[in-house]
Amino acid sequence: MDISWGISEEIGFRRTMEDEHAFYEDPARLFFSAEIYDGHGGRQPAQIAAEMLTPWFLHAWARQGERPLRERRDVVEILREAYLAVDAHLVGRRVQAGTCAVQLYLIGERFLTANVGDSRVVIGTGRGEAVLTEDHKPDAHAERSRIEALGGSVVTLGVPRVEGILAISRALGDACLKPYVSAEPRIAEGVLGSENDMAVLACDGVWDVLSPGEVIEAARQGRDPRESAEEISRMALDKGSTDNITVIVLDLRKYTSVLKNRKMVIREVHDRA
């Protein structure tokens, strides 16, 4: 698949690096994925999720051909089930740490983004950009209502936190905070357009200090995706980020050049939480 990519990873001012990333490709099904897992409380959940989530998805997707047509599931439902399967695996192992997750899946001209937590995918749209994910913060009205309906609480200790502990309201793992911390992903699906030139995935160490516009513009300015990713990391550090930083830059220009004058369309957003 005609996609070039680059990655930058920085430990920042933390003692340990808790981020993981993954890429998967299946040319026979025109499938490509880029993904970031931003761990908290330890690196193990991010490592497990990076190794398990998309392989689980690809295996389940391949098995659809064995099912009667009326029983086949769409890739959106399979991706949701992959998130829940990884979460169940982590909770079953009583892993008390957790991880945010964000993916960009490309399947031919179709795209899917999925996330729990506050890592993001941003895509270039001609002269502008579009954020394809949504942060999951405990003080968001829908998230607070869901947590409180389950008997949990949102307590502000510096920032709003689930049970006074976790500053995100959805993640994989975090067994001690179930059911308040949900593993239900927000999934957006659509079709790419010829104006989609660059895409950037990054963890909150970037988005806490840089705007989507700044990030996409930096992605466009680099000589290649790796240089762009390194520049975005440098910009985040210069702006005062102290967190682990992982940035993935995808150059989509060759990939989308065949989509003559077609505009990107977000067809649907799926969110069951």
N, C-alpha and C positions, 0 to 999 in steps of 0.2 A: 504494500500500500504506500502511496506516494506522500508520506508524512515524515518530516524531519523533526527531531525533538532534542531538547537539551535540559539538563537538570543541574540545580545548585543546592547544596545542603550545608548549613552552618549550625554549629552547636550553640552559637550566641553566647549569652552569659550564664547558661545553665551548666550544671555539673555533668550531666549526661545527655546524650542524644536519644530522644524517645520517638522520633519520626521514622516512618518507613515509607517506601514507595514501591510501585510495581508497574510493569508494562506487560501486556499480553497481546498476541496477534494470532489470528487464524485467517490467512489469506483465502482459503477455500470458501469461507462464509463472509468475506469482506469485513472482518471484525478486527478492531483495534481498540485497546483501552489504555488509558493513563490514569493513575490513582495515587492518592496520598493518604496515609494513616498517621494521625497526630496523636500519639499516646500521652497518657497522663497517669502518674503513679507508678510508672515502670514501662519498659519497652515491649514486654512480652505480648500484650494484646495486639499491638500494632503489627508485630512480626507474624503472629498467627493469622490475623485478618488479611495481611498482604499475601500470605501463602495460600489461603483457603477460599476467600470470597469469590473471586472471579473464576478460579478452577471449578468451584461448586456450580456457579452459573453456567459455565461452558458445558459441563457434563450434563446438567439437567436440560439445557437447551438441545443438546445432541440427542437426548433420549426422547424428545417430543416426536421425532419421526416414527417411533415405535408405537405411538398411541393412536387410537381411532381419532379421526379428524375432529369430532365433536368434543373430545376430551383434551385437545391440545391447548396449552396456555401461551399467552403472549409473553414476549421477553420482559415486559414491565413486571408482570406477576412473578416471573422466575427470578428477576433481580431482587424484588422484595423478599422472596423466600430465601434467597442467598444471604441477605442481611440477617434475617431472623435465625437462620441456621448457624451462622457464625456466632451470633450473640448467645444462642442456646449452648453452643459448644464451650464458650468462655465461662458462662455462668455455671454450667455443669461441672467445670473444673474448679469452680469457686475462685475464679480470678477476681481479686478485689480491685485491681486497676482497670483502666478502660482505654478506649481510643475513639477519636473522631474518625470519620471516613468520608472521602469524596472521590467519585469516579466520573470520567468522561468516556462513554462508550460510543464508538463510531461503527455503524453497521451499514455499509454502503453510503447512501446519502442521508440516512437516518441517524439521529443522535439521541442518546440518553444521558442525563446526568442524575446522579444519586448522591445524597449526603445525609449524615447525621453529625451534629456539632457545628463548628464554625469555620471549617475550611471551605474554600469557594472555588468555583469555576467561572472564569470571565472569558468571553469570546469577542473578538473584534467584529464590528459591523460597519464596514466602510470606514468612515471617519470617526465613528463612535465605538461603543462597546455595550455589551449586555451581560448582566450577572445572571447566571443560569441556576444558581443555588440559593438557598435561604438559610441564614444563620438560625440556630436553635438556642435561644437564650431563655433562662428561667423567668425573666420579667416580661417577656412577650405575653400579651393577654391570653392567647390560646394555650400557650405552654403553662402559664401559671394556673389557669383554670383546670387544665388536665391534671396537673400535679396535685392541686388541692382537692379535686374530686376523688382522687385515690387515697387521700388522707395524709399526703405529704405537705411540705411547707417550702416556701422560698424565703430565705433569710439574707439580708444584705450585710455582708462582712467585706467591706471594700467595694465589692460588686455583688449583685444578686446571685445567690447560690442555692442549689437544691439541697435541702436539709442543712444549710449552712456550710456545705462542703464543696460541691461541684458547680463551676460557673457556666456549664452548658447543660441543656435539658434533654439532649438525646446523644447516645453514644453506644458503642458495642462494648459489652463487659460491664464493669461496675456492679458486681453482684450485690454488694452491700446497699446499693441505692435502688434496687428494683422494688416495685414496678415504676417508681417515679421517673427514673431515667429510661426513656424509651429507645428501642432499637428500630422503630419504624422509620424507614427512610422517606425523605421527600424525593420524588422522582419526576423529572421533567423530560418530555419527549417532543421531538420535532424533526424538521428536515433542514439541512444546511442550505445556504445560499452562496452565490458566487462572491458576495461581499465578505464572507467569513475568512479573514486572512490569518489571524493568529488566535490561539487559545492559551490561557494561563491557568494552571491549578496551583494553589498555594495554601499554606496553613495560616492560622491567625497571627503568627509572628510577622507576616507581611501585611495582612488586611487591617491590623490594629493601627498601623501607622501610614499606610499608603492607600490612595483611592483606586478604584478600578480603572479610571481613566489614566492615572499615572502609570499603572502597571502595564496596561495594553500599549501605551505610547512607548514605554521602555522596551517592550517586546518587539515592537516594530523597528526600533532604532539599531538593534544589534546586527552584527555581520552574520551571525548564525544563532540558532536557538540557545546554544550553551552560553554564548557571550551574553545574550539577553537575560537568561536566568541568573547568571552571576551578577549582572548589573542590578537586577531587581533586588537580590539579596543584599548587595552593598547599599542600595538606597534605603532599605528597611533598617539596616544597622545604623546608618548615618542619621536616620530619623529617630533613633532611640529604642528600637526593638531590642528586648533582652531575652526573648524566647528562642527556642529552636526554630530554624527557618528551613523550609523545603519549598522549592519553586520548580515547576515543570513548565516549559514553554514549548508549544507545538506550532510549527509553521504549516499552515493548511493551504497555502496559496496554490500549490500544484494540485492538491487533492480536490479543491473546490473550483478550479479553473474550468472544469468541464460543465459546471452548472450554469450555463449561459444566462446571465442577467436574471437569475431567479433569486428571490429574497428568502432569507431564513424565516421559518415559521415555527413558533412554539405551539404545538398542537394541543397539549394537555399537561396538567400537573397533577400528580397522584400523591395523596398524603392522607393516610388512614389514622394517624395518631389523634 
